[in-house]
């Protein structure tokens, strides 16, 4: 709400991008819906629907100078659907299914054309770019491959980072999406103790993961904590391509706050929750009229 207030106050200075939790499924699982209901009383349902509308309309990515930013990262190329249904057996044989077609890196032109107005980005079908941009993760393995741990999005290697940077004359890809809990399971990538990592360093530039929540997760069922720092990046004009990192720690002792979801009963990791969301098959449905 504070960020939206800043956006309203300075619409040409504040730019907000969508994250993977700005969906109907994640807002219900992680407590946002319950918090809105508790704080807004009889108007809670109305406020929650309006929030979903705002989430649905947020941009997926941005370009600032020579920097590409997105929550998850890169995305696949999805073949365009034919304007007319093909006739005859020969035409039917030529229909391309993007789910089984070989993966190739998508373009900014395709990103601009993608239908981003979806409450829960689909994990199957033809409108796959929003899910990729919000849910994908970097890998040290070359090429593109399905992100099986999450059940949605892709894994992309250093070669894809280089190809994307070189094609668009960029120097940096900045993304988030992975905290210390996620990186603990990926020993071939940097940890998140300082709030950021440089995951790919290629000829044309760098891929950076930034995570701004210190001492994450906030609510845990165990005494052991990651005690990670959060971080933010300052980029200066004209090209915005020289990152200056600033790390910070959580306030101690942590203030007592309410959890609006049963974190002791929730699945252990984002990855497991992501797979659970796929099983519910909520993705890709158009938003209700509000």
C-alpha positions as semicolon CSV with decimal commas, in nm:
position;residue;x (nm);y (nm);z (nm)
1;X;0,000;0,000;0,000
2;X;0,288;0,236;0,080
3;X;0,450;0,166;-0,256
4;X;0,124;0,231;-0,436
5;X;0,085;0,557;-0,244
6;X;0,431;0,664;-0,362
7;X;0,335;0,566;-0,718
8;X;0,024;0,786;-0,701
9;X;0,225;1,071;-0,548
10;X;0,509;1,052;-0,804
11;X;0,377;0,855;-1,103
12;X;0,669;0,946;-1,330
13;X;0,938;0,870;-1,071
14;X;0,819;0,546;-0,910
15;X;0,799;0,230;-1,122
16;X;0,667;-0,098;-0,982
17;X;0,712;-0,440;-1,141
18;X;0,508;-0,751;-1,077
19;X;0,649;-1,034;-0,866
20;X;0,551;-1,399;-0,865
21;X;0,349;-1,358;-0,544
22;X;0,125;-1,091;-0,698
23;X;-0,127;-1,359;-0,796
24;X;-0,457;-1,481;-0,660
25;X;-0,309;-1,813;-0,548
26;X;-0,005;-1,675;-0,366
27;X;-0,193;-1,391;-0,198
28;X;-0,435;-1,645;-0,052
29;X;-0,165;-1,893;0,059
30;X;0,082;-1,645;0,211
31;X;-0,169;-1,441;0,410
32;X;-0,218;-1,122;0,207
33;X;-0,588;-1,188;0,153
34;X;-0,641;-1,270;0,520
35;X;-0,454;-0,957;0,629
36;X;-0,666;-0,735;0,404
37;X;-0,985;-0,894;0,539
38;X;-0,872;-0,842;0,899
39;X;-0,765;-0,480;0,852
40;X;-1,043;-0,354;0,625
41;X;-1,339;-0,531;0,783
42;X;-1,659;-0,508;0,581
43;X;-1,469;-0,347;0,292
44;X;-1,204;-0,620;0,290
45;X;-1,337;-0,818;-0,005
46;X;-1,372;-0,504;-0,215
47;X;-1,017;-0,388;-0,129
48;X;-0,876;-0,734;-0,202
49;X;-1,039;-0,745;-0,547
50;X;-0,900;-0,400;-0,624
51;X;-0,553;-0,516;-0,518
52;X;-0,579;-0,813;-0,754
53;X;-0,674;-0,575;-1,034
54;X;-0,362;-0,369;-0,964
55;X;-0,141;-0,679;-0,949
56;X;-0,281;-0,796;-1,280
57;X;-0,194;-0,467;-1,448
58;X;0,164;-0,432;-1,322
59;X;0,442;-0,442;-1,583
60;X;0,638;-0,766;-1,604
61;X;0,978;-0,613;-1,680
62;X;1,157;-0,287;-1,750
63;X;1,447;-0,142;-1,945
64;X;1,645;0,142;-1,787
65;X;1,939;0,247;-1,999
66;X;2,135;-0,074;-2,054
67;X;1,964;-0,269;-1,775
68;X;1,684;-0,526;-1,800
69;X;1,494;-0,594;-1,477
70;X;1,232;-0,858;-1,398
71;X;1,134;-1,060;-1,095
72;X;1,224;-1,402;-1,236
73;X;1,422;-1,326;-1,547
74;X;1,437;-1,448;-1,905
75;X;1,168;-1,624;-2,104
76;X;1,103;-1,854;-2,397
77;X;0,997;-1,779;-2,751
78;X;0,638;-1,887;-2,808
79;X;0,532;-1,945;-3,171
80;X;0,244;-1,726;-3,281
81;X;-0,089;-1,898;-3,327
82;X;-0,218;-1,915;-3,686
83;X;-0,478;-1,649;-3,761
84;X;-0,705;-1,906;-3,925
85;X;-0,765;-2,271;-3,854
86;X;-0,571;-2,482;-4,103
87;X;-0,772;-2,693;-4,341
88;X;-0,707;-3,054;-4,426
89;X;-0,470;-3,314;-4,287
90;X;-0,160;-3,139;-4,414
91;X;-0,245;-2,821;-4,225
92;X;-0,320;-3,009;-3,905
93;X;0,020;-3,172;-3,911
94;X;0,189;-2,832;-3,912
95;X;0,027;-2,704;-3,594
96;X;0,297;-2,617;-3,339
97;X;0,246;-2,695;-2,970
98;X;0,470;-2,458;-2,769
99;X;0,473;-2,699;-2,475
100;X;0,657;-2,970;-2,666
101;X;0,845;-2,757;-2,916
102;X;1,219;-2,714;-2,856
103;X;1,291;-2,423;-2,625
104;X;1,451;-2,106;-2,759
105;X;1,515;-1,768;-2,600
106;X;1,236;-1,514;-2,637
107;X;1,266;-1,158;-2,767
108;X;1,164;-0,822;-2,625
109;X;0,921;-0,793;-2,913
110;X;0,747;-1,109;-2,794
111;X;0,746;-0,981;-2,438
112;X;0,570;-0,663;-2,549
113;X;0,300;-0,869;-2,720
114;X;0,246;-1,114;-2,432
115;X;-0,089;-1,098;-2,253
116;X;0,015;-1,005;-1,901
117;X;-0,334;-0,945;-1,761
118;X;-0,376;-1,281;-1,590
119;X;-0,446;-1,332;-1,219
120;X;-0,237;-1,649;-1,206
121;X;0,018;-1,677;-1,489
122;X;-0,051;-2,002;-1,678
123;X;0,195;-2,289;-1,662
124;X;0,059;-2,455;-1,974
125;X;-0,096;-2,342;-2,301
126;X;0,030;-2,064;-2,527
127;X;0,054;-1,760;-2,297
128;X;0,368;-1,884;-2,121
129;X;0,582;-1,569;-2,125
130;X;0,428;-1,409;-1,810
131;X;0,496;-1,725;-1,610
132;X;0,852;-1,740;-1,740
133;X;0,929;-1,378;-1,655
134;X;0,791;-1,418;-1,301
135;X;0,904;-1,770;-1,209
136;X;1,226;-1,855;-1,399
137;X;1,566;-1,901;-1,235
138;X;1,927;-1,887;-1,357
139;X;2,139;-2,199;-1,382
140;X;2,503;-2,277;-1,448
141;X;2,395;-2,537;-1,705
142;X;2,393;-2,396;-2,062
143;X;2,070;-2,358;-2,252
144;X;1,704;-2,346;-2,156
145;X;1,519;-2,619;-1,969
146;X;1,189;-2,651;-1,781
147;X;1,202;-2,538;-1,417
148;X;1,089;-2,871;-1,272
149;X;1,148;-2,768;-0,911
150;X;0,888;-2,493;-0,939
151;X;0,660;-2,654;-1,194
152;X;0,649;-2,331;-1,396
153;X;0,901;-2,114;-1,578
154;X;1,249;-2,202;-1,701
155;X;1,609;-2,247;-1,603
156;X;1,851;-2,052;-1,823
157;X;2,227;-2,076;-1,849
158;X;2,513;-1,826;-1,892
159;X;2,495;-1,866;-2,270
160;X;2,136;-1,735;-2,265
161;X;2,238;-1,440;-2,049
162;X;2,516;-1,356;-2,297
163;X;2,285;-1,392;-2,597
164;X;2,018;-1,165;-2,446
165;X;2,265;-0,897;-2,335
166;X;2,447;-0,897;-2,667
167;X;2,133;-0,888;-2,880
168;X;1,996;-0,579;-2,705
169;X;2,327;-0,409;-2,622
170;X;2,266;-0,442;-2,249
171;X;2,511;-0,469;-1,960
172;X;2,299;-0,598;-1,673
173;X;2,010;-0,830;-1,599
174;X;1,877;-0,768;-1,248
175;X;1,624;-1,006;-1,098
176;X;1,510;-1,132;-0,757
177;X;1,291;-1,436;-0,681
178;X;1,540;-1,635;-0,472
179;X;1,613;-1,588;-0,103
180;X;1,852;-1,771;0,127
181;X;1,618;-2,069;0,161
182;X;1,608;-2,124;-0,215
183;X;1,982;-2,075;-0,260
184;X;2,061;-2,318;0,021
185;X;1,944;-2,594;-0,214
186;X;2,149;-2,468;-0,511
187;X;2,513;-2,505;-0,411
188;X;2,642;-2,427;-0,761
189;X;2,511;-2,068;-0,730
190;X;2,603;-1,800;-0,479
191;X;2,431;-1,778;-0,142
192;X;2,225;-1,483;-0,027
193;X;2,398;-1,388;0,299
194;X;2,474;-1,033;0,175
195;X;2,140;-0,989;-0,004
196;X;2,276;-1,021;-0,358
197;X;2,481;-1,246;-0,585
198;X;2,640;-1,217;-0,927
199;X;2,523;-1,540;-1,089
200;X;2,653;-1,503;-1,445
201;X;2,951;-1,295;-1,550
202;X;2,978;-1,313;-1,928
203;X;3,149;-1,116;-2,204
204;X;2,866;-0,866;-2,247
205;X;2,784;-0,809;-1,880
206;X;2,638;-0,962;-1,565
207;X;2,331;-1,131;-1,424
208;X;2,255;-1,018;-1,069
209;X;2,009;-1,159;-0,817
210;X;1,899;-0,907;-0,552
211;X;1,697;-0,994;-0,240
212;X;1,576;-0,712;-0,016
213;X;1,423;-0,901;0,279
214;X;1,670;-0,941;0,569
215;X;1,639;-1,234;0,812
216;X;1,409;-1,418;0,573
217;X;1,161;-1,588;0,608
218;X;0,995;-1,365;0,865
219;X;0,791;-1,646;1,018
220;X;0,955;-1,983;1,076
221;X;0,851;-2,292;1,266
222;X;1,209;-2,360;1,383
223;X;1,453;-2,167;1,599
224;X;1,730;-2,179;1,338
225;X;1,729;-1,874;1,108
226;X;1,927;-1,773;0,800
227;X;2,016;-1,429;0,941
228;X;2,074;-1,302;0,588
229;X;2,115;-0,938;0,501
230;X;1,883;-0,762;0,259
231;X;2,019;-0,544;-0,021
232;X;1,928;-0,284;-0,280
233;X;2,110;-0,151;-0,586
234;X;2,169;0,211;-0,686
235;X;2,204;0,273;-1,061
236;X;2,306;0,615;-1,187
237;X;2,240;0,776;-1,528
238;X;2,298;0,798;-1,811
239;X;2,340;0,425;-1,878
240;X;2,252;0,287;-1,532
241;X;2,493;-0,002;-1,595
242;X;2,732;0,025;-1,297
243;X;2,563;-0,131;-0,993
244;X;2,637;0,000;-0,644
245;X;2,526;-0,253;-0,380
246;X;2,399;-0,161;-0,034
247;X;2,339;-0,437;0,223
248;X;2,147;-0,395;0,548
249;X;2,043;-0,608;0,846
250;X;1,705;-0,665;1,007
251;X;1,611;-0,470;1,318
252;X;1,678;-0,664;1,636
253;X;1,495;-0,765;1,836
254;X;1,233;-0,816;1,569
255;X;0,902;-0,641;1,643
256;X;0,615;-0,872;1,731
257;X;0,370;-0,895;1,441
258;X;0,086;-1,127;1,352
259;X;0,116;-1,397;1,090
260;X;-0,194;-1,407;0,873
261;X;-0,131;-1,762;0,756
262;X;-0,053;-2,086;0,936
263;X;0,319;-2,096;0,859
264;X;0,367;-2,408;1,070
265;X;0,128;-2,598;0,844
266;X;0,234;-2,448;0,511
267;X;0,465;-2,653;0,290
268;X;0,834;-2,612;0,365
269;X;0,949;-2,419;0,060
270;X;0,846;-2,186;-0,217
271;X;0,924;-2,461;-0,465
272;X;0,679;-2,702;-0,300
273;X;0,414;-2,431;-0,282
274;X;0,471;-2,354;-0,648
275;X;0,411;-2,716;-0,739
276;X;0,101;-2,718;-0,519
277;X;-0,034;-2,417;-0,708
278;X;0,014;-2,605;-1,033
279;X;-0,188;-2,895;-0,895
280;X;-0,481;-2,666;-0,814
281;X;-0,494;-2,567;-1,183
282;X;-0,586;-2,206;-1,107
283;X;-0,354;-2,051;-1,363
284;X;-0,449;-1,866;-1,673
285;X;-0,810;-1,784;-1,589
286;X;-0,930;-1,435;-1,676
287;X;-0,993;-1,209;-1,379
288;X;-1,348;-1,150;-1,257
289;X;-1,513;-0,819;-1,327
290;X;-1,479;-0,591;-1,026
